[in-house]
Amino acid sequence: MSEKICIKCGNKVDSSVNFCPRCKSQSFKNVNELVKPKGNIIHKLFYTYKDSYFVLSKSKLLAIITFIIFAVSFLQFNVPIIFAIIIAFLIYVIGFSLRRIIDDKRPNKKYFKNNNLGVITDLKHLIGYWQDKYTGEFVLSKTKLISWLVFFLFAFSTSTIKNATLFSVVLTALIFAAPTFGIGYAIHRFITSRPVKEVVEKTEPLLNKAVKVKTPKETKINKDIPDFSKYEKQLKELCTMYEIKENNARKLIEKRFTPPQLTYDRFIKSVDNSTKMFNMHSEAISNILEMASHESEKIDKEINNRLDILKSLVKKMDELVDELVISLNESDDEGNVDTVFGDMDDLIDSVKDY
């Protein structure tokens, strides 16, 4: 299955999808373009190489900015440029060391895969977005945007002072912007529940043995029937959405109910049954699209009925993920999760003989 990456949020989707199911963006980059390039000056200056991927280096970027600021300031006072180089090198060493000490949880592979989208895009992500450590997805950061606004307001105010240097302008702006960023970040961590962010890739062996979502085969539909192309597109989008939600559900079940608990086995079996049902109706739609030679009311009704079943399964899987996320913070309460699984089993039973 060929894939591509959403440039806006970093979400990985099937190559046939026309919009990102997470952020609705239509801007993508081919996943095959994220391989290691033949070393170039941009990567040597701004990136670090980790897990077979280039990732924008905050330490290198900070060192370069520091060098520029001090170099300009020193030139105003006829101080040798070597001092700017020494200070920038020290900043790089300190940043690199702190990163090694603080970063005790190594990011998921997806984190590295969603970088190296071009230096402009990567800088945009660094300046205005948070990147999730485990999923690699990018989310617009209000804290960063407000901090930048404070920084530029005070930088502009300081620059109007007579004989102000670049160093004094930046330092003054940082004095006010840094606390703004710290407070915003603390508030974000305090009010935001992050159970999903803490789910790591511990379930890959289990997922490999589990029932997998089947990707719709390439159907040779009649291109002269517009509705058939529409149905094919809907089918592929539903399969992509279901696969994402189903994988999240399995990981959350693993975290919430550690095997070999009986509850774990029962819930995983329910997800497996849902996936089997999804695959059965998905394959039935693919067969209809391939074999039908003309459009008719009966065929349209059959396809739409099966698409409605797929949508219902996607919706139930979405509800399940939500309840599992909530239950991670309420360890003694399994009632809502159990109810959703019961509803899912009822849905499967209701369409089993369709």
C-alpha positions in Angstrom: 0.0 0.0 0.0 1.5 3.3 -1.1 1.3 6.2 1.4 1.8 9.9 1.6 2.2 12.4 4.4 0.0 15.4 5.2 2.3 18.4 5.1 0.1 20.4 7.5 -0.2 17.9 10.4 2.2 15.1 9.5 -0.6 12.4 9.4 0.2 9.4 7.2 -2.6 8.4 4.8 -3.2 6.1 1.8 -2.0 7.6 -1.5 -5.6 7.5 -2.9 -7.0 9.8 -0.2 -7.7 13.3 -1.4 -7.9 15.0 2.0 -6.4 14.4 5.4 -9.1 12.9 7.7 -7.6 14.7 10.7 -7.1 18.3 9.5 -8.9 18.2 6.1 -5.8 19.5 4.3 -5.2 18.6 0.7 -1.4 19.2 0.8 0.6 16.0 0.8 4.2 14.8 0.4 5.1 11.4 -0.9 6.4 9.2 1.9 9.1 7.9 -0.4 10.6 11.4 -0.4 11.5 11.1 3.3 14.5 8.9 2.8 18.0 10.1 3.7 19.2 12.5 1.1 22.7 12.6 -0.3 24.2 14.9 2.4 23.9 18.6 1.5 24.8 21.8 3.1 21.2 22.5 4.4 21.1 19.2 6.3 24.6 19.7 7.7 23.8 23.2 9.0 20.2 22.7 10.3 19.5 19.0 10.8 20.6 16.0 12.9 20.4 12.4 11.6 18.3 10.0 13.8 16.8 6.6 13.1 17.4 6.9 9.3 15.7 10.3 9.1 16.9 13.9 9.2 15.3 16.0 12.0 15.6 19.8 12.4 18.2 20.4 15.2 17.1 23.0 17.8 20.7 23.1 19.1 22.2 23.9 15.7 19.5 26.4 15.0 20.0 28.2 18.3 23.7 28.2 17.8 23.4 29.8 14.4 21.0 32.5 15.7 23.3 33.2 18.6 26.3 33.6 16.3 24.4 36.1 14.1 23.2 38.2 17.0 26.7 38.3 18.7 28.5 38.8 15.4 26.4 41.8 14.5 26.7 43.2 18.1 30.5 42.7 18.3 31.1 44.3 14.9 29.5 47.5 16.2 32.2 47.6 18.9 35.1 46.3 16.8 35.3 43.0 18.8 36.9 40.0 17.0 34.4 37.7 15.4 36.0 34.7 17.1 34.2 35.5 20.3 30.8 35.1 18.5 32.0 31.7 17.2 33.0 30.6 20.7 29.7 31.7 22.3 27.7 30.0 19.5 29.7 26.7 20.0 29.1 26.8 23.8 25.4 27.3 23.1 25.4 24.3 20.8 27.2 22.1 23.4 24.8 23.1 26.2 21.7 22.6 24.0 23.0 19.2 22.9 23.8 18.1 26.4 20.5 19.2 27.8 18.7 17.3 25.1 20.5 14.1 26.0 19.7 14.6 29.7 16.1 15.7 29.5 14.9 13.5 26.6 14.6 10.3 28.7 11.8 8.9 26.6 12.9 8.3 23.0 10.4 9.4 20.4 8.4 6.9 18.4 9.6 6.2 14.8 6.6 8.2 13.6 8.1 11.3 15.1 11.1 11.1 12.9 9.2 10.1 9.8 7.1 13.2 9.9 10.1 15.5 9.7 12.4 16.4 6.8 9.6 18.0 4.8 11.8 20.8 3.7 13.6 23.4 5.8 10.8 26.0 5.3 8.1 23.6 6.4 10.2 22.3 9.3 10.9 25.8 10.5 7.2 26.6 10.3 6.4 23.5 12.4 9.1 24.4 15.0 8.0 28.0 15.3 4.2 27.5 15.5 3.4 23.9 16.2 3.8 21.1 18.8 4.9 17.7 17.5 3.5 14.7 19.3 6.3 12.5 20.5 4.5 9.2 19.8 2.3 9.9 16.8 4.5 12.5 15.1 1.5 14.7 14.3 1.7 18.5 14.4 -0.8 20.6 16.2 -1.0 24.4 16.0 0.3 25.9 19.3 -1.5 29.0 20.7 1.3 29.2 23.4 4.0 29.6 20.8 2.0 32.1 18.7 1.3 34.3 21.8 4.9 34.1 22.9 6.1 35.2 19.4 3.6 38.1 19.5 5.0 39.3 22.9 8.6 38.8 21.6 8.1 41.0 18.6 6.1 43.7 20.5 8.9 44.2 23.0 11.6 43.9 20.3 10.0 46.6 18.4 9.6 48.8 21.5 13.3 48.3 22.5 14.5 49.0 18.9 13.1 52.5 19.1 15.5 53.4 21.9 18.5 55.4 20.9 21.8 53.4 20.5 20.0 50.1 21.0 22.0 47.1 19.8 20.7 43.9 18.3 21.8 42.0 21.4 19.9 44.3 23.8 16.8 44.2 21.6 16.7 40.4 21.5 17.6 40.1 25.2 14.8 42.5 26.3 12.2 40.7 24.1 13.3 37.3 25.5 12.9 38.5 29.1 9.2 39.1 28.5 8.5 36.3 26.0 10.1 33.5 27.9 7.8 33.7 31.0 4.9 34.0 28.6 5.9 30.8 27.0 6.5 29.0 30.3 3.2 30.0 31.8 1.3 29.0 28.6 3.0 25.7 28.5 2.3 25.0 32.1 -1.4 25.8 31.7 -1.6 23.6 28.6 -0.1 20.6 30.5 -2.4 21.2 33.4 -5.7 21.5 31.6 -5.0 19.0 28.8 -5.5 15.3 29.3 -2.8 13.4 27.5 -3.5 9.7 27.9 -3.3 9.1 24.2 0.0 10.8 23.9 1.5 8.4 26.4 0.5 5.3 24.4 3.7 3.8 23.0 4.3 1.1 20.3 4.2 -1.8 22.7 1.4 -3.7 20.9 3.1 -4.3 17.5 3.5 -8.1 18.1 -0.2 -8.3 19.1 -1.3 -6.2 16.2 0.6 -8.4 13.8 -1.4 -11.4 15.0 -4.7 -9.5 15.1 -7.3 -9.2 12.3 -6.1 -6.6 9.9 -8.1 -4.1 7.9 -8.0 -5.0 4.3 -7.1 -2.3 1.8 -9.7 -2.1 -1.0 -8.3 -3.8 -4.1 -7.8 -1.7 -7.3 -11.2 -2.2 -8.9 -11.6 -1.9 -12.7 -14.7 0.2 -12.5 -16.5 1.6 -15.5 -15.2 5.2 -15.7 -18.3 6.2 -17.7 -20.4 5.7 -14.5 -19.7 8.8 -12.3 -21.5 7.3 -9.2 -19.1 4.3 -9.3 -16.1 6.6 -9.0 -17.8 8.4 -6.1 -18.4 5.1 -4.3 -14.9 3.9 -4.8 -13.5 7.2 -3.3 -15.9 6.9 -0.3 -14.8 3.3 0.3 -11.1 4.1 0.3 -11.6 7.0 2.7 -13.7 4.9 5.1 -11.1 2.1 5.1 -8.4 4.7 5.9 -10.4 6.2 8.7 -11.4 2.8 10.2 -7.8 1.5 10.1 -6.5 4.6 12.1 -9.3 4.3 14.7 -9.0 0.5 15.0 -5.2 0.7 15.6 -5.7 3.4 18.3 -8.4 1.2 19.9 -6.0 -1.8 20.1 -3.2 0.2 21.6 -5.6 1.7 24.2 -7.0 -1.7 25.1 -3.5 -2.9 25.6 -2.7 0.0 27.9 -6.0 -0.1 29.8 -6.4 -3.9 30.2 -3.0 -5.6 30.4 -3.1 -9.2 29.0 -3.8 -11.9 29.9 -6.8 -10.4 31.7 -10.1 -11.9 30.6 -11.5 -8.4 30.0 -8.6 -7.7 27.6 -9.3 -10.9 25.6 -13.1 -10.2 25.4 -12.5 -6.6 24.2 -9.9 -7.6 21.6 -12.2 -10.3 20.3 -15.0 -7.6 19.9 -12.6 -5.4 17.9 -11.6 -8.4 15.8 -15.2 -9.2 15.0 -15.8 -5.6 14.1 -12.9 -5.7 11.7 -14.0 -8.9 10.1 -17.4 -7.4 9.5 -15.9 -4.3 8.1 -13.6 -6.3 5.7 -16.6 -8.4 4.6 -18.7 -5.4 3.5 -15.8 -3.5 2.1 -14.9 -6.5 -0.1 -18.6 -6.9 -1.1 -18.7 -3.2 -2.3 -15.4 -3.7 -4.2 -16.9 -6.7 -6.0 -20.0 -4.9 -6.9 -18.1 -1.9 -8.4 -15.9 -4.3 -10.4 -18.6 -6.6 -11.7 -21.5 -4.2 -12.4 -21.7 -3.1 -16.0 -24.3 -0.4 -15.6 -25.9 1.9 -13.1 -29.3 0.9 -11.5 -31.4 1.8 -8.6 -31.0 -1.7 -7.1 -27.2 -1.5 -7.3 -27.1 2.0 -5.8 -29.3 0.9 -2.9 -27.1 -2.1 -2.2 -23.8 -0.1 -2.3 -25.3 2.6 -0.1 -26.6 0.1 2.5 -23.2 -1.4 2.8 -21.5 2.0 3.0 -23.9 2.9 5.8 -22.8 -0.3 7.7 -19.1 0.7 7.2 -19.9 4.3 8.5 -21.6 2.8 11.6 -18.6 0.6 12.3 -16.3 3.6 12.0 -18.5 5.7 14.3 -18.6 2.9 16.9 -14.8 2.5 16.8 -14.5 6.3 17.2 -16.8 6.2 20.3 -14.8 3.3 21.7 -11.5 5.2 21.4 -13.1 8.2 23.2 -14.3 6.0 26.1 -11.0 4.2 26.4 -9.2 7.5 26.5 -11.5 8.7 29.3 -11.2 5.4 31.2 -7.4 5.7 31.4 -7.9 8.5 33.9 -10.7 6.6 35.7 -9.2 3.2 36.5 -12.1 2.0 38.6 -14.8 2.8 36.1 -15.2 0.4 33.2 -19.0 0.8 32.8 -19.0 3.2 29.8 -16.4 1.2 27.9 -18.3 -2.0 28.5 -21.5 -0.3 27.2 -19.8 0.8 24.0 -18.5 -2.7 23.4 -22.0 -4.1 24.0 -23.4 -1.6 21.4 -20.6 -2.7 19.0 -21.5 -6.4 19.4 -25.2 -5.6 18.9 -24.4 -3.7 15.7 -22.3 -6.6 14.4 -25.1 -9.1 15.2 -27.7 -6.9 13.5 -25.8 -6.8 10.2 -24.3 -10.3 10.4 -26.8 -11.9 8.1 -27.1 -9.0 5.7 
